[in-house]
Amino acid sequence: MSKPVLKATYSAPDHDFFTASQELATPAPTTSTSTADKTAFLAALRTAVTGVQDEVNRELTARMVLDAQASTKTAADAAAQKEEQNYGEEVMEEDE
């Protein structure tokens, strides 16, 4: 019998797909499983959830950094383009 695996899958239009997974150390309980075996399974499940959550957090943090870098670059490009359009002209900033 194969060991159960906890998986989390992520996909978004602007980022690469990834799957975070952890194999559980104990088999899934059945109706005839003892309380000690069920407790061991739940402990393994808790450990696996923490591991998957850490992996997902690392991946999402990396994607947030990429998004922030792209946003900064876009803002800098827009400012450079505006400056290029107004080159040699005196531009009055409007008070809002």
DSSP file (Angstrom, degrees, kcal/mol; ACC not computed):
  #  RESIDUE AA STRUCTURE BP1 BP2  ACC     N-H-->O    O-->H-N    N-H-->O    O-->H-N    TCO  KAPPA ALPHA  PHI   PSI    X-CA   Y-CA   Z-CA
    1    1 A M              0   0    0      0, 0.0     2,-0.1     0, 0.0     0, 0.0   0.000 360.0 360.0 360.0 132.2    0.0    0.0    0.0
    2    2 A S        -     0   0    0      1,-0.1     0, 0.0    25,-0.0     0, 0.0  -0.430 360.0-107.6 -79.9 154.1    1.4    3.4   -1.0
    3    3 A K        -     0   0    0     -2,-0.1    -1,-0.1    24,-0.1    22,-0.1  -0.546  38.2-105.8 -79.6 145.4    1.8    6.2    1.5
    4    4 A P        -     0   0    0      0, 0.0    20,-3.0     0, 0.0     2,-0.4  -0.337  31.3-149.1 -69.7 153.3   -0.6    9.1    1.3
    5    5 A V  E     -A   23   0A   0     18,-0.2     2,-0.5    -2,-0.0    18,-0.2  -0.985   5.3-144.8-127.3 133.7    0.6   12.4   -0.1
    6    6 A L  E     -A   22   0A   0     16,-3.1    16,-2.2    -2,-0.4     2,-0.4  -0.870  28.2-177.2 -96.1 127.1   -0.6   15.9    0.8
    7    7 A K  E     -A   21   0A   0     -2,-0.5     2,-0.4    14,-0.2    14,-0.2  -0.951  20.4-171.7-129.7 145.7   -0.5   18.2   -2.3
    8    8 A A  E     -A   20   0A   0     12,-2.7    12,-2.9    -2,-0.4     2,-0.4  -0.997  14.5-159.6-131.4 132.4   -1.2   21.9   -2.9
    9    9 A T  E     -A   19   0A   0     -2,-0.4     2,-0.4    10,-0.2    10,-0.2  -0.917   4.8-167.6-117.7 139.1   -1.3   23.2   -6.5
   10   10 A Y  E     +A   18   0A   0      8,-3.0     8,-2.0    -2,-0.4     2,-0.3  -0.978  12.0 164.2-126.1 135.8   -0.9   26.8   -7.6
   11   11 A S  E     +     0   0A   0     -2,-0.4     6,-0.1     6,-0.2     5,-0.1  -0.981   1.7 167.2-148.3 143.7   -1.5   28.3  -11.0
   12   12 A A  E >   -A   15   0A   0      3,-0.6     3,-1.1    -2,-0.3    -2,-0.0  -0.981  43.2-114.3-150.2 152.7   -1.9   31.9  -12.2
   13   13 A P  T 3  S+     0   0    0      0, 0.0    -1,-0.1     0, 0.0     0, 0.0   0.841 114.2  38.7 -60.3 -35.1   -2.0   33.6  -15.6
   14   14 A D  T 3  S+     0   0    0      2,-0.1     2,-0.3    -3,-0.0    -3,-0.0   0.380 113.8  56.6-100.0   4.9    1.2   35.6  -15.0
   15   15 A H  E <  S-A   12   0A   0     -3,-1.1    -3,-0.6     1,-0.0     2,-0.1  -0.887  86.8 -91.3-135.0 162.8    3.3   33.0  -13.1
   16   16 A D  E     -     0   0A   0     -2,-0.3     2,-0.2    -5,-0.1    -2,-0.1  -0.414  44.1-111.0 -70.8 148.5    4.6   29.5  -13.5
   17   17 A F  E     +     0   0A   0     -6,-0.1     2,-0.3    -2,-0.1    -6,-0.2  -0.498  41.0 178.9 -72.2 144.2    2.5   26.6  -12.1
   18   18 A F  E     -A   10   0A   0     -8,-2.0    -8,-3.0    -2,-0.2     2,-0.4  -0.994  20.3-152.7-147.9 156.6    3.9   24.7   -9.1
   19   19 A T  E     -A    9   0A   0     -2,-0.3     2,-0.5   -10,-0.2   -10,-0.2  -0.997   6.6-160.4-127.2 129.1    2.9   21.9   -6.8
   20   20 A A  E     +A    8   0A   0    -12,-2.9   -12,-2.7    -2,-0.4     2,-0.3  -0.917  23.1 170.3-105.0 132.9    4.0   21.6   -3.2
   21   21 A S  E     -A    7   0A   0     -2,-0.5     2,-0.4   -14,-0.2   -14,-0.2  -0.991  22.5-169.5-146.6 154.1    3.7   18.1   -1.7
   22   22 A Q  E     -A    6   0A   0    -16,-2.2   -16,-3.1    -2,-0.3     2,-0.4  -0.992  22.6-133.0-140.8 131.2    4.7   16.1    1.3
   23   23 A E  E     -A    5   0A   0     -2,-0.4     2,-0.3   -18,-0.2   -18,-0.2  -0.705  27.1-125.2 -82.8 134.8    4.5   12.3    1.7
   24   24 A L        -     0   0    0    -20,-3.0    21,-0.1    -2,-0.4     4,-0.1  -0.597   7.4-139.0 -81.8 141.9    2.9   11.3    5.0
   25   25 A A  S    S+     0   0    0     -2,-0.3    -1,-0.1    15,-0.1    16,-0.1   0.716  84.4  46.6 -74.3 -21.0    4.9    8.9    7.2
   26   26 A T  S    S-     0   0    0     15,-0.2    -2,-0.1    14,-0.1    11,-0.0  -0.906  90.1-104.2-124.1 150.9    1.9    6.8    8.2
   27   27 A P        -     0   0    0      0, 0.0   -24,-0.1     0, 0.0    14,-0.1  -0.284  47.8 -88.8 -69.5 157.3   -0.9    5.3    6.2
   28   28 A A        -     0   0    0      1,-0.1    10,-0.1    -4,-0.1     2,-0.0  -0.376  50.8-106.8 -64.0 141.8   -4.4    6.8    6.2
   29   29 A P        -     0   0    0      0, 0.0     2,-0.2     0, 0.0    -1,-0.1  -0.323  31.5-158.5 -70.9 152.8   -6.6    5.4    9.0
   30   30 A T    >   -     0   0    0      4,-0.1     3,-1.4    -2,-0.0     8,-0.0  -0.635  39.3 -91.1-116.7-179.8   -9.4    3.0    8.4
   31   31 A T  T 3  S+     0   0    0      1,-0.3    -1,-0.0    -2,-0.2     0, 0.0   0.778 127.7  48.6 -65.9 -24.7  -12.4    2.2   10.5
   32   32 A S  T 3  S+     0   0    0      2,-0.0    -1,-0.3     0, 0.0     2,-0.1   0.376  85.4 117.6 -96.2   5.7  -10.5   -0.7   12.1
   33   33 A T    <   -     0   0    0     -3,-1.4     2,-0.0     1,-0.1     0, 0.0  -0.461  67.8-114.3 -74.3 142.8   -7.4    1.4   12.9
   34   34 A S     >  -     0   0    0     -2,-0.1     4,-2.2     1,-0.1     5,-0.2  -0.254  23.0-110.4 -72.5 163.8   -6.5    1.9   16.5
   35   35 A T  H  > S+     0   0    0      1,-0.2     4,-2.5     2,-0.2     5,-0.2   0.878 119.2  54.6 -61.7 -38.6   -6.7    5.2   18.3
   36   36 A A  H  > S+     0   0    0      2,-0.2     4,-2.2     1,-0.2    -1,-0.2   0.892 108.8  48.0 -63.7 -39.7   -2.9    5.3   18.5
   37   37 A D  H  > S+     0   0    0      2,-0.2     4,-2.3     1,-0.2    -2,-0.2   0.892 111.8  49.5 -68.1 -39.0   -2.6    4.7   14.8
   38   38 A K  H  X S+     0   0    0     -4,-2.2     4,-2.5     2,-0.2    -2,-0.2   0.905 111.0  50.2 -64.7 -40.9   -5.1    7.5   14.1
   39   39 A T  H  X S+     0   0    0     -4,-2.5     4,-2.0     2,-0.2    -2,-0.2   0.903 110.3  49.8 -63.8 -41.8   -3.2    9.8   16.4
   40   40 A A  H  X S+     0   0    0     -4,-2.2     4,-2.3     2,-0.2    -2,-0.2   0.896 110.7  50.3 -64.1 -40.2    0.1    9.0   14.6
   41   41 A F  H  X S+     0   0    0     -4,-2.3     4,-2.7     1,-0.2    -2,-0.2   0.927 110.0  49.3 -63.4 -44.6   -1.5    9.7   11.3
   42   42 A L  H  X S+     0   0    0     -4,-2.5     4,-2.3     2,-0.2    -1,-0.2   0.864 110.3  51.1 -64.4 -35.5   -2.9   13.0   12.5
   43   43 A A  H  X S+     0   0    0     -4,-2.0     4,-2.0     2,-0.2    -1,-0.2   0.917 112.0  46.9 -65.6 -43.1    0.6   14.0   13.8
   44   44 A A  H  X S+     0   0    0     -4,-2.3     4,-2.4     1,-0.2    -2,-0.2   0.887 111.8  51.5 -65.0 -38.7    2.1   13.1   10.4
   45   45 A L  H  X S+     0   0    0     -4,-2.7     4,-2.6     2,-0.2    -2,-0.2   0.906 108.1  51.2 -64.3 -42.4   -0.6   15.1    8.7
   46   46 A R  H  X S+     0   0    0     -4,-2.3     4,-2.0     2,-0.2    -1,-0.2   0.912 111.3  47.9 -61.5 -43.1    0.0   18.1   10.8
   47   47 A T  H  X S+     0   0    0     -4,-2.0     4,-2.1     1,-0.2    -2,-0.2   0.906 112.3  49.4 -63.5 -42.7    3.8   17.9   10.0
   48   48 A A  H  X S+     0   0    0     -4,-2.4     4,-2.7     2,-0.2     5,-0.2   0.895 108.5  52.7 -65.0 -41.1    3.0   17.6    6.3
   49   49 A V  H  X S+     0   0    0     -4,-2.6     4,-2.7     1,-0.2    -1,-0.2   0.916 109.7  49.1 -61.2 -43.2    0.6   20.5    6.3
   50   50 A T  H  X S+     0   0    0     -4,-2.0     4,-2.3     2,-0.2    -1,-0.2   0.912 112.0  48.8 -62.8 -42.4    3.3   22.7    7.9
   51   51 A G  H  X S+     0   0    0     -4,-2.1     4,-2.0     2,-0.2    -2,-0.2   0.918 113.5  45.5 -63.5 -44.7    5.9   21.6    5.3
   52   52 A V  H  X S+     0   0    0     -4,-2.7     4,-2.7     2,-0.2     5,-0.2   0.907 112.0  52.5 -65.1 -42.1    3.5   22.2    2.4
   53   53 A Q  H  X S+     0   0    0     -4,-2.7     4,-2.6    -5,-0.2    -2,-0.2   0.906 108.9  50.0 -61.6 -41.9    2.5   25.6    3.9
   54   54 A D  H  X S+     0   0    0     -4,-2.3     4,-2.2     2,-0.2    -1,-0.2   0.917 112.2  47.6 -61.9 -43.2    6.2   26.6    4.2
   55   55 A E  H  X S+     0   0    0     -4,-2.0     4,-2.3     2,-0.2    -2,-0.2   0.913 112.6  48.4 -64.8 -43.3    6.9   25.6    0.6
   56   56 A V  H  X S+     0   0    0     -4,-2.7     4,-2.8     1,-0.2     5,-0.3   0.919 110.7  51.7 -63.2 -43.7    3.8   27.5   -0.7
   57   57 A N  H  X S+     0   0    0     -4,-2.6     4,-2.3    -5,-0.2    -2,-0.2   0.905 109.7  49.5 -61.0 -42.0    4.8   30.6    1.3
   58   58 A R  H  X S+     0   0    0     -4,-2.2     4,-2.1     2,-0.2    -1,-0.2   0.935 113.6  45.9 -61.6 -46.5    8.4   30.5   -0.2
   59   59 A E  H  X S+     0   0    0     -4,-2.3     4,-1.8     1,-0.2    -2,-0.2   0.918 114.4  46.6 -64.2 -44.5    7.0   30.2   -3.7
   60   60 A L  H  X S+     0   0    0     -4,-2.8     4,-2.2     1,-0.2    -1,-0.2   0.868 110.1  53.4 -69.0 -35.5    4.4   32.9   -3.3
   61   61 A T  H  X S+     0   0    0     -4,-2.3     4,-2.1    -5,-0.3    -1,-0.2   0.913 107.9  51.1 -63.4 -41.7    6.9   35.3   -1.7
   62   62 A A  H  X S+     0   0    0     -4,-2.1     4,-1.9     1,-0.2    -2,-0.2   0.890 110.6  49.0 -61.7 -38.9    9.2   34.8   -4.7
   63   63 A R  H  X S+     0   0    0     -4,-1.8     4,-2.4     2,-0.2    -1,-0.2   0.857 108.0  53.9 -70.1 -34.8    6.3   35.7   -7.0
   64   64 A M  H  X S+     0   0    0     -4,-2.2     4,-2.5     2,-0.2    -2,-0.2   0.888 107.5  51.2 -64.9 -38.3    5.4   38.8   -4.9
   65   65 A V  H  X S+     0   0    0     -4,-2.1     4,-2.5     2,-0.2    -2,-0.2   0.926 110.1  49.0 -63.7 -44.6    9.0   39.9   -5.3
   66   66 A L  H  X S+     0   0    0     -4,-1.9     4,-2.3     1,-0.2    -2,-0.2   0.909 111.4  49.7 -61.2 -42.2    8.8   39.4   -9.1
   67   67 A D  H  X S+     0   0    0     -4,-2.4     4,-2.4     2,-0.2    -2,-0.2   0.908 110.9  49.4 -62.9 -42.3    5.5   41.4   -9.2
   68   68 A A  H  X S+     0   0    0     -4,-2.5     4,-2.4     2,-0.2    -2,-0.2   0.904 111.4  49.2 -65.1 -40.9    7.0   44.2   -7.2
   69   69 A Q  H  X S+     0   0    0     -4,-2.5     4,-2.3     2,-0.2    -2,-0.2   0.911 112.1  48.4 -63.9 -42.0   10.1   44.4   -9.5
   70   70 A A  H  X S+     0   0    0     -4,-2.3     4,-2.4     2,-0.2    -2,-0.2   0.895 111.5  50.1 -65.4 -40.0    7.8   44.4  -12.6
   71   71 A S  H  X S+     0   0    0     -4,-2.4     4,-2.3     2,-0.2    -2,-0.2   0.908 111.0  48.6 -64.9 -42.5    5.6   47.2  -11.1
   72   72 A T  H  X S+     0   0    0     -4,-2.4     4,-2.4     2,-0.2    -2,-0.2   0.906 112.2  49.0 -63.8 -41.8    8.7   49.3  -10.3
   73   73 A K  H  X S+     0   0    0     -4,-2.3     4,-2.7     2,-0.2    -2,-0.2   0.912 110.7  50.3 -65.1 -42.2   10.1   48.8  -13.8
   74   74 A T  H  X S+     0   0    0     -4,-2.4     4,-2.3     2,-0.2    -2,-0.2   0.912 111.6  47.8 -62.3 -43.3    6.7   49.7  -15.3
   75   75 A A  H  X S+     0   0    0     -4,-2.3     4,-2.2     2,-0.2    -1,-0.2   0.903 112.9  48.6 -65.6 -40.7    6.5   52.9  -13.2
   76   76 A A  H  X S+     0   0    0     -4,-2.4     4,-2.4     2,-0.2    -2,-0.2   0.901 111.3  50.2 -66.2 -40.6   10.1   53.9  -14.1
   77   77 A D  H  X S+     0   0    0     -4,-2.7     4,-2.3     2,-0.2    -2,-0.2   0.900 110.5  49.6 -63.3 -40.8    9.4   53.3  -17.8
   78   78 A A  H  X S+     0   0    0     -4,-2.3     4,-2.2     2,-0.2    -2,-0.2   0.903 111.7  48.4 -65.7 -41.1    6.2   55.4  -17.7
   79   79 A A  H  X S+     0   0    0     -4,-2.2     4,-2.3     2,-0.2    -2,-0.2   0.902 112.3  48.8 -65.9 -40.5    8.1   58.2  -15.9
   80   80 A A  H  X S+     0   0    0     -4,-2.4     4,-2.3     2,-0.2    -2,-0.2   0.895 111.3  50.0 -65.9 -39.4   10.9   58.0  -18.5
   81   81 A Q  H  X S+     0   0    0     -4,-2.3     4,-2.2     2,-0.2    -2,-0.2   0.901 110.8  49.0 -66.1 -40.9    8.4   58.1  -21.4
   82   82 A K  H  X S+     0   0    0     -4,-2.2     4,-1.7     2,-0.2    -2,-0.2   0.910 111.8  49.4 -64.8 -41.4    6.6   61.1  -19.9
   83   83 A E  H  < S+     0   0    0     -4,-2.3    -2,-0.2     1,-0.2    -1,-0.2   0.896 109.9  51.6 -64.0 -39.6   10.0   62.9  -19.5
   84   84 A E  H >< S+     0   0    0     -4,-2.3     3,-1.1     1,-0.2    -2,-0.2   0.900 108.7  50.8 -63.3 -42.1   10.9   62.0  -23.1
   85   85 A Q  H 3< S+     0   0    0     -4,-2.2    -1,-0.2     1,-0.2    -2,-0.2   0.839 115.6  42.0 -64.8 -33.3    7.6   63.5  -24.4
   86   86 A N  T >< S+     0   0    0     -4,-1.7     3,-2.2    -5,-0.2    -1,-0.2   0.250  81.2 143.3 -98.8  11.8    8.1   66.7  -22.5
   87   87 A Y  T <  S+     0   0    0     -3,-1.1     3,-0.1     1,-0.3    -3,-0.1  -0.300  75.3   7.6 -59.3 128.4   11.9   67.1  -23.3
   88   88 A G  T 3  S+     0   0    0      1,-0.3     2,-0.4    -2,-0.0    -1,-0.3   0.418 108.5 106.0  82.8  -1.8   12.8   70.7  -23.8
   89   89 A E  S <  S-     0   0    0     -3,-2.2     2,-0.6     2,-0.0    -1,-0.3  -0.851  73.2-121.5-111.8 147.5    9.4   72.0  -22.7
   90   90 A E        -     0   0    0     -2,-0.4     2,-0.5    -3,-0.1    -3,-0.0  -0.767  31.3-162.1 -85.5 122.5    8.5   73.7  -19.5
   91   91 A V        -     0   0    0     -2,-0.6     2,-0.6    -5,-0.1    -5,-0.0  -0.918   6.4-150.2-110.9 125.1    5.8   71.7  -17.8
   92   92 A M        -     0   0    0     -2,-0.5     2,-0.4     0, 0.0    -2,-0.0  -0.826  14.7-135.9 -94.1 125.6    3.7   73.2  -15.1
   93   93 A E        -     0   0    0     -2,-0.6     2,-0.3     1,-0.0    -2,-0.0  -0.644  21.2-128.3 -78.5 134.1    2.5   70.7  -12.5
   94   94 A E        -     0   0    0     -2,-0.4     2,-0.3     1,-0.0    -1,-0.0  -0.654  15.8-125.5 -84.9 138.2   -1.1   71.3  -11.6
   95   95 A D              0   0    0     -2,-0.3    -1,-0.0     1,-0.1     0, 0.0  -0.644 360.0 360.0 -79.3 137.6   -2.1   71.6   -8.0
   96   96 A E              0   0    0     -2,-0.3    -1,-0.1     0, 0.0    -2,-0.0   0.415 360.0 360.0-107.8 360.0   -4.8   69.2   -7.0
